[in-house]
């Protein structure tokens, strides 16, 4: 960590506040993106409800590639526009 004198303290505090504001803005943007993403996708339970089947059925359908899906990590998501008109 850099040594600084008391005379530089106001400038350092200002820079820290700017960094915190920047981080807050990034977090808000990420949260909005996550909410929009959640609104655009069915979870496995929502997909099962939409298809009127058990929760196990969409897993079987995806393993046989019978329905479109996304798997960004360990969870399955289903793009609503693939199944609906909007």
Secondary structure as UniProt FT lines:
FT   HELIX           6..8
FT   HELIX           9..40
FT   STRAND          41..42
FT   HELIX           44..51
FT   HELIX           55..63
FT   TURN            64..65
FT   STRAND          77..79
FT   HELIX           80..83
//
